[in-house]
């Protein structure tokens, strides 16, 4: 039996839409985007306005999230902050490589981005804090899985709903485990168009205290693939240097 709560899923989808569009949206635009009943969208939007989470910047000009979301995010972030030095590391890696640098952690069967510094290149990997990717497909996800015990790994891989995304996607737990063993020898984990055409990622394990994280670089295949060894060694060295500098 599915444990998915549809109303919550719809709310998260709506907030993702606001994050992508970065402008006020009308009820009609939301209906057209998701195909939800107009009455359901109207009730959701009205409730969020009443609770202080959406507002209308102009009369009949659509709805937009209020700063209350930022207040929540700030409160949560301050309760379990990432060291400022981690963000500085991402900035340094992005500048040096010209690619998008990400910090990721596990959330169930997904890898979620905790911090992102996007490349300044016109053609780049676009990622957002909070974005989720399948843990067995994303390079960051497999760099996280590499830190699991055999029992933990089997448990997570057993919960994944395997499907083909793009290219040579892993379609069973045995394939994922074989890849983890193969890439462990080099110390980094690679994704060449496994999730999206033309997109590549390379990641290394990045343990932060008791949190099993991953440090990743993402970009177009045309830039990542010719530099796999260089980027992999750079990431490994960056993690080693960072951890050695910690008190």
N, C-alpha and C positions, 0 to 999 in steps of 0.2 A: 504494500500500500504506500502510495506517495505521501511524503510529509510536507510537500511544497504548499505553502499558503499563497494562493493566487493573488489576494489583495496586496500582500506585502511585495510579491514579485512585481506587480504592476507599479507600485510606488517606486521601487528601485529602478525599473525601466524608465519611468517618467523622469526621475532625477538624472539618469544617464543621458536622456534626451536633452534636458536643459544644459547639461555640461557640454554636450556636443554642439548645440546650436548657439549657446551663449547670447540669447536674446529672448524677449517675451514671446510666449506661445499662446495662441487662442485655443479654445475648446475644440474648434473644428480642426485645427492643425494636429492636435493630439489624437483626435479620432481618426484622422486620415493616416497618421503614422502607424498606429497600432491596430486599428480596426475594432477598437472597443466600442460598446454601445455608448451613444452620446449621453444618455442619462447617467451611466456609471462614471464617465469622465467628469460630467458636471458636478455630480455628488462628491467625487474625490477632490476636485479643485476647490469647491465651496468649503469643504471640511478643512482643507489645508489653509485656506484664507482665514477661516474662523479661528484656527489654532495658531495663526501667526507665522506660517511657513511659506505662504505665497502672498503676493500682493499685485495690484495693477499699477504699473508705473504711470499709465495714462488711461483715461476713460476709454473703454472698449479697445484698449491697445494690447490685450493679451496679459498673461500672468507670468510672474518671474519669482524665483526663490528669494526669501528675505535673508537678512544677515543672521537670523537665528541658527541656520545650518552651520555657519562659520563659527558661531559661539559654541555649538556642540562639538564640532571638530577640534576647536582649540582646547576645550576642556578635556576631551579624551586624549589628545596628543600630549597635553601637559601632565596627565596622570601616568603615562608610560612613554616618556619622550625617547626619541632616538638621539644619540650623541650628535652634537653639531658637527663633529669631525666626520661623521658618516656622510652627511650632505656635502661637506667640503671635498671628500674623496670622490663622490660622484661628479662634482663639478670639475675636478682635476682630470678624471678619466674622460669625460665628455670633451673637454678642451683638447686633450692630447690626441684622442682618436678621431674626433669629429663625429662621433656617434652618440646615440642616446644611451645614457647610463641609468641603471635601475637597481634598486634594492628590493628583494622579494622575500616573502615568507609563505609558509603553507597555511591554507585554510581548507580543511577537508581534502577534497580531491582537486583543489585548484591551487595555483600559485598566484598570490595577490601582491601587487606592487605597493610597497610602503613609502617609497620615495623615488622620485624621477627627476632627472635633469635631461631635458631634450636637446638633441643636436641642433645647431644653428643652420644646418644645411637645408636647402630648399626641399630636397628629397631625403626623407628621414623616417625612422621608426617613431610613430606617434604613440605615446603611452600616457596614462593618467594614474595618479595615485588612487588606489582602490580597484583598479582594473584587474580582472581575473582571467587567467588562461589555464587550460587543462594541465595539471601538474606533470603528467607523463609525456606531454608533447613539448611544452616550453623548455628551453634550455635552462632557465632559472629553476623550473620545477624539478628537473632531473638532478640539478646540483643540490637541491634540498633533499630529494629522495636518497641521494648518495650518503647522507648523514644518518639515515634511519637504520635501526637494527633490522636483522632479517625478519623478525616477527612483525615489526611495525610496517616494514615495506610490503610484506604479503597482505597485511590487513588493508592498507590503502589501495594497493593494486586490485584487490578483490572487490572494492566498492566502485571502481571506475566503470562507466558505461562507454565501452570502446566504440569509436566510429571513425570514419575517414574524414579528415579535414582537408588536407591538400598533400600532394606528393606521397612520400613513403611514411605515412602515419602508422604508429604502432597500433596493432589491432588486438593484442592480447598481452597478458601479464608477462609471459615468458619472453616476448620480444623486448619489453621494457627492461627486464632484469638483464638480459643479454647485452643490451646497449649500455646499461649502467656499468657492468663489469668491463666492457671493452673500453669505454671512455675514461674509466677510473685510472687506467694506466698513464694517460696523458695529463690528467688532473683538471680537465675542463670538459664541458658538456655543450654539444652543438645542436642547433636547430636550423636546418637549411630548407626553407619552404615547407616545413612539415605542418604548419598551422595556416599560413597564408602565402599565396604565390608572391615571389619576389622579395620576401622578408626573411632575414636570418637573425639568429641570436647566438651568443656564446656566453657561458656563465661558469662560475666557480663557486664551490661551497664557501660560505662566509658566516661562521658561528659568532654570534654576538651574545656573550654571556650564556644564558641557558636557551637562547633562541637560535634555531637552526635556519639561517637565512642564506640567500644567494646574491652574488654580485653579478650583474649581467650587462652586456652591451648589445644593442639591437640596431639594425640598419638594413639597407638594401643588400641583397645577395651579392650584387656586383662589387660592393665595397668590402663586405665582410669576408667572403670566401677566399679572395687572394691573400688575406692577412690572417688567416685562422691561427697559425702558429704564433705569430707576433702578438696578436690580441690575447691569445690564451696565456702566453707567458707574462704579458703585461698585467693581466688580471690576477694571476697567481702571485706575482711579486707584490702587487698592490695590497692584496689581502695579508700576505706574510708581514710586510712592513707595517701595516696598520695594526695588526694584532700584537706585534712585538713592541709597539710604542704604547700599548695600553698599560695602565698601572696594575 
